[in-house]
Amino acid sequence: MEVQLIEIEDFVSFTLAIIALFIGKNIISRYELLRKYSIPEPVVGGFACAAIVGILYYAFDIQIEFNLAVRDTLLLYFFAGIGLKADFATLIKGGKPLLILILLASVFIFLQNFTGVTIASLFGLDPKAGLMSGSISLIGGVGTAMAWTPTFVEELGIANANELGIASNTLGLISACVIGGPIAAYLMKRHQVKANQDEELDIGTSHQASSSHIKVDYFGVLRAWLWLNVTLIIGYFIDIALQGAGLKLPLFVACLLAGIIVGNTGRAVLNRRKVKDRAYLDDAGQGLSLIQDICLGMFLTMALMSLKIWELEGSLLYISVIMLVQVTLSVLFTIFVVFRMMGKDYEAAVICSGFGGVTLGSTATAIVNMTAVTQQYGAAHRAFIIVPLVCGFFIDIINAMIINLFVYF
């Protein structure tokens, strides 16, 4: 029987994503076990929608295609907000941990690709086919996988490169969403790490505060929205400048840099005026956190609800084995190397939840994992500066260099 394709337009897709996110939030609020292991709310709602789509495909030969044009814009808003909150003093203070995490990420990218090449060889495949189940599709994401597909197909003669990349990215994203919270919970229990009592989170609100009314000022939200839009505009120009210089990076990186520039410039100007005038920027903080929380939650929900489970069928045994090994590698490296190198404290545990997310999914997955952990255990301000910079900026450059090394040498 021929599969019937049903395309859902963007407005309806966006509305369904809101419903899915509400479902996720409701389920998380009901089950203590999910909160204990910091399972992100968008993950539950997104998976529920993806499961329904999968059932429709296998049981009724109906393929649902969501139009998710707004999804990438939500990610831009989120990273612009991260930049607006980042002050230079905190960045300077985090200099050494930032460099250490960059080094650790570089080592892991090499290990991830070496693992992919080795497993592919054991299955009798072209060793370089394993790179599509390495940092190309996992750390790089589906965009990087699609960008490298022509090279693998036309130059290396690996005909199923696209299928391997998409399948690996799908399983990687699913794994990334569920390992971050348990990693942090294990580390805190194993090393008796104390939670942070600071409930003023970088994103979202703590579970302890969820039952109370969070005061959000009307003009605070409006000011935050204005700052975000200005930042996005500047981010577009920065992206044009970077591309003109021959440096092609994801657009959200430019928006992150724009946020850092705008936020620090604004604070520097307002600090020279009367103390009461600082409220113009400070009052927007709660509104900024609210907008970020919504944008990040909606982004990941939409990313997960659009998963096509049936695309895993092509090389199921090989994909299952290699992804089991990659997930195990990520967990072990995070627990035994990253946690120790980052200081073995609460901030390190939160960073580990993010590292486990980005090594198998994306920067957004890393931040969602970290958000879920801080909602359970308290704020981790340094982690929310270091991880977005490493995962959103440096890791893309390093990944591109290492991929080229494995492909052409």
C-alpha positions in Angstrom: 0.0 0.0 0.0 1.3 3.4 -0.9 2.1 5.8 1.9 -0.1 8.8 2.1 1.8 12.1 2.8 0.0 14.7 4.9 1.8 18.1 5.2 0.9 20.1 8.3 1.3 23.9 7.6 3.5 26.0 9.9 0.8 27.6 12.0 -0.8 24.3 12.8 2.6 22.7 13.5 3.5 25.5 15.9 0.1 25.1 17.7 0.7 21.3 18.0 4.1 21.9 19.4 2.6 24.1 22.1 0.2 21.4 23.0 3.0 18.8 23.1 5.1 21.1 25.4 2.1 21.4 27.7 1.7 17.6 27.8 5.4 17.3 28.7 5.2 19.9 31.5 2.1 18.2 32.9 3.7 14.7 32.9 6.9 16.0 34.5 4.9 17.8 37.2 3.1 14.5 38.0 6.0 12.1 38.3 8.8 12.7 40.8 11.1 10.1 39.1 11.2 12.2 36.0 12.1 15.3 38.0 14.6 13.4 40.1 16.6 12.6 37.0 16.0 16.0 35.4 14.3 14.7 32.2 13.5 17.8 30.1 9.9 18.7 29.7 10.2 19.2 25.9 11.6 15.7 25.6 8.5 14.1 27.0 6.1 16.1 24.9 8.2 15.8 21.7 8.6 12.1 22.0 4.9 11.6 22.6 4.1 13.4 19.3 6.9 11.5 17.5 5.5 8.2 18.8 2.0 9.1 17.5 3.5 10.0 14.1 5.3 6.7 14.0 2.2 4.7 14.8 0.3 6.5 12.0 3.1 5.6 9.6 3.4 1.9 10.5 -0.2 1.2 11.3 -2.1 3.3 8.7 0.6 4.1 6.0 0.2 7.8 6.8 3.3 10.0 6.8 3.0 13.3 8.7 5.3 16.1 7.5 5.5 19.2 9.8 6.4 22.6 8.4 8.7 23.9 11.1 9.9 27.2 9.6 9.6 29.1 12.8 11.8 26.5 14.7 15.2 28.0 13.8 14.1 31.5 14.7 13.3 30.3 18.2 16.9 29.1 18.5 18.2 32.5 17.4 16.1 34.2 20.1 17.4 31.8 22.7 21.1 32.3 21.9 20.7 36.0 21.6 19.4 35.9 25.2 22.4 33.9 26.4 24.7 36.5 25.0 22.7 39.4 26.5 23.2 37.9 30.0 26.9 37.2 29.6 29.1 39.9 31.2 32.8 40.2 30.4 33.7 39.8 34.1 32.1 36.4 34.2 33.7 35.5 30.9 37.2 36.4 32.2 36.6 34.5 35.4 35.6 31.5 33.4 38.7 31.7 31.1 40.6 28.7 32.5 37.5 26.4 32.6 36.6 27.6 29.1 40.0 26.5 27.8 39.8 23.2 29.6 36.4 22.4 28.1 37.5 23.3 24.6 40.5 20.9 25.0 38.2 18.1 26.3 35.7 18.7 23.5 38.6 18.4 21.0 39.8 15.2 22.5 36.3 13.7 22.5 35.6 14.7 18.8 38.7 12.7 17.9 37.7 9.7 20.0 34.1 9.8 18.6 35.4 9.7 15.0 38.0 7.0 15.8 35.2 4.9 17.3 33.0 5.4 14.2 35.8 4.4 11.8 36.7 1.3 14.0 33.1 0.0 14.2 32.5 0.6 10.5 35.7 -1.5 9.7 34.5 -4.3 12.0 31.2 -4.5 10.0 33.1 -4.7 6.7 32.1 -1.2 5.6 34.3 1.6 4.3 36.0 2.9 7.5 35.2 6.4 6.5 31.5 5.6 6.5 31.8 5.5 10.3 32.4 9.2 10.3 28.8 9.7 9.4 28.0 8.0 12.7 30.7 10.1 14.4 31.0 13.9 15.0 29.5 14.7 11.6 26.0 13.7 12.6 26.3 13.7 16.4 28.1 16.8 17.4 27.7 18.4 14.0 24.0 17.6 13.7 21.8 16.9 10.7 22.9 20.1 8.9 26.5 19.0 9.0 25.6 15.5 7.9 23.7 16.8 4.9 26.6 19.2 4.0 29.1 16.3 4.0 26.8 13.8 2.1 27.9 14.9 -1.4 31.5 14.4 -0.5 30.9 10.9 0.9 28.7 9.9 -2.1 30.6 11.5 -5.0 34.2 11.4 -3.8 34.4 8.5 -1.4 31.7 6.3 -3.1 29.6 5.7 0.1 26.1 5.6 -1.5 24.2 5.3 1.8 26.0 8.1 3.6 22.9 10.3 3.9 20.9 7.5 5.5 23.7 6.6 7.9 24.0 10.3 8.9 20.2 10.8 9.5 19.7 7.6 11.4 22.7 8.3 13.6 21.5 11.8 14.3 18.0 10.6 15.2 19.3 8.0 17.7 21.9 10.5 19.0 19.3 13.2 19.6 17.1 10.8 21.5 20.0 9.6 23.6 21.3 13.1 24.2 17.9 14.2 25.6 17.8 11.5 28.3 21.4 11.0 29.5 22.2 14.6 30.7 19.9 14.6 33.8 20.9 11.1 35.0 24.6 11.9 34.6 24.2 15.0 36.8 22.1 13.1 39.4 24.7 10.2 39.5 27.7 12.6 39.9 26.0 14.6 42.7 25.1 11.4 44.6 28.4 9.6 44.0 30.6 12.6 45.0 28.1 14.1 47.6 27.9 17.4 45.6 25.6 19.9 47.3 22.9 21.6 45.3 22.9 25.3 44.8 20.3 27.2 46.9 20.2 30.1 44.4 16.8 29.9 42.7 17.5 32.8 40.3 18.0 30.6 37.3 19.5 31.7 34.0 16.6 30.0 32.2 13.2 29.0 33.5 12.1 28.7 37.1 12.9 26.1 39.7 10.6 23.2 40.5 10.3 24.5 44.0 9.1 27.8 42.7 6.7 26.3 40.1 3.7 26.3 42.4 4.0 30.0 43.2 3.2 32.9 41.0 6.3 34.3 39.3 6.1 38.0 39.0 6.7 39.2 35.4 6.6 42.9 34.6 4.8 43.9 31.4 7.5 46.4 30.5 10.2 44.0 31.5 9.0 41.5 28.9 8.6 44.3 26.3 12.1 45.6 27.0 13.5 42.0 26.7 11.8 41.6 23.4 13.2 44.8 22.1 16.7 43.9 23.2 16.4 40.5 21.6 15.2 41.9 18.3 18.0 44.5 18.2 20.4 41.7 18.9 19.1 39.5 16.1 19.4 42.4 13.7 23.0 42.9 14.7 23.6 39.2 14.6 22.5 39.0 10.9 25.1 41.7 10.1 27.8 39.9 12.1 27.0 36.7 10.2 27.3 38.5 6.8 30.7 39.8 8.0 31.9 36.4 9.1 30.9 34.8 5.8 32.6 37.6 3.9 35.8 36.7 5.9 35.4 33.1 4.8 34.2 31.8 8.2 30.9 29.9 7.8 29.3 29.3 11.2 25.7 28.6 12.3 23.7 31.9 12.4 23.0 31.4 16.1 26.7 31.8 16.8 26.6 35.3 15.3 23.5 36.1 17.4 25.3 34.9 20.5 28.2 37.2 19.8 25.8 40.1 19.1 24.2 39.5 22.4 27.5 39.6 24.3 28.3 42.9 22.6 24.9 44.5 23.1 24.5 43.3 26.7 27.9 44.4 27.9 27.7 47.7 26.0 24.3 48.4 27.6 25.5 47.6 31.1 28.6 49.8 30.6 26.6 52.8 29.5 24.0 52.4 32.2 26.6 51.9 35.0 27.8 55.5 34.3 24.3 56.9 34.9 22.3 57.1 38.1 21.8 53.8 40.0 18.0 53.9 39.4 18.5 54.0 35.7 20.0 50.5 35.7 16.5 49.2 36.3 15.9 49.8 32.6 18.2 46.8 31.8 17.8 44.8 35.0 14.0 44.7 35.0 14.2 43.0 31.6 16.0 40.0 33.2 12.9 38.1 34.3 11.2 38.8 30.9 14.4 37.6 29.1 14.4 34.4 31.1 10.7 33.8 30.3 11.2 34.3 26.6 14.3 32.1 26.5 12.6 29.3 28.4 9.6 29.4 26.0 11.9 29.5 22.8 14.2 26.7 23.9 11.3 24.5 25.0 9.4 25.1 21.8 12.6 24.5 19.7 13.4 21.1 21.2 9.7 20.0 21.2 9.5 20.8 17.5 12.8 19.1 16.7 11.7 15.9 18.5 8.1 15.8 17.1 9.5 15.9 13.6 11.7 12.8 14.1 11.0 10.1 11.5 11.5 6.8 13.3 11.2 4.8 10.1 14.4 6.2 8.7 16.3 4.0 11.2 15.4 0.9 9.2 18.1 0.9 6.6 21.1 -0.4 8.6 19.5 -1.1 11.9 22.0 -3.6 13.3 25.0 -1.5 12.4 23.4 1.8 13.6 22.3 0.1 16.9 25.7 -1.2 17.7 27.7 1.9 16.8 25.3 4.2 18.6 25.4 2.0 21.7 29.1 2.3 21.7 29.0 6.1 21.1 26.5 6.7 23.9 28.7 4.5 26.3 31.8 6.5 25.2 30.0 9.8 25.9 28.8 8.8 29.3 32.1 7.3 30.5 34.2 10.3 29.1 31.8 12.8 30.8 31.7 11.0 34.2 35.4 10.1 34.5 37.1 12.9 32.6 35.0 16.0 32.2 33.7 16.1 35.8 37.1 15.8 37.3 38.8 18.3 34.9 36.0 20.8 35.5 36.4 20.9 39.3 34.2 18.1 40.7 31.6 20.6 42.1 28.0 21.5 41.3 28.9 23.7 38.3 30.9 20.7 37.0 27.9 18.4 37.3 25.7 20.8 35.4 28.4 21.2 32.7 28.6 17.4 32.4 24.8 17.3 31.8 25.4 19.7 28.9 28.5 17.9 27.6 26.5 14.6 27.5 23.9 16.5 25.5 26.1 18.2 22.9 28.3 15.1 22.2 25.3 13.2 20.9 22.7 15.9 20.0 23.2 19.6 19.6 24.0 22.8 21.6 20.3 23.3 22.2 20.1 19.8 23.7 22.9 20.6 26.0 21.2 23.7 27.3 17.9 21.9 27.7 19.6 19.3 29.8 21.4 21.9 31.9 18.1 23.8 32.3 16.3 20.7 33.6 19.1 20.1 36.1 19.2 23.6 37.5 15.4 23.6 37.8 15.8 20.7 40.1 19.0 21.6 42.0 19.5 25.4 41.6 21.4 27.9 39.5 24.7 27.4 37.8 25.6 30.7 36.2 29.2 29.9 35.1 28.0 26.7 33.3 25.5 28.8 31.3 28.4 31.0 30.1 31.0 28.4 29.4 28.9 25.7 27.6 27.1 27.9 25.1 30.5 29.5 24.1 32.3 26.1 23.7 29.4 24.3 22.1 28.0 27.1 20.0 31.2 28.6 18.7 34.5 26.8 19.3 33.3 23.2 18.8 32.0 23.9 15.3 35.4 25.2 14.2 37.3 22.3 15.8 34.8 19.7 14.5 35.3 20.9 10.9 39.1 20.7 11.2 39.0 17.2 12.7 36.4 15.9 10.2 38.7 17.1 7.3 41.6 15.3 9.0 39.8 12.0 9.0 38.3 12.4 5.6 41.4 13.4 3.6 44.2 11.7 5.5 
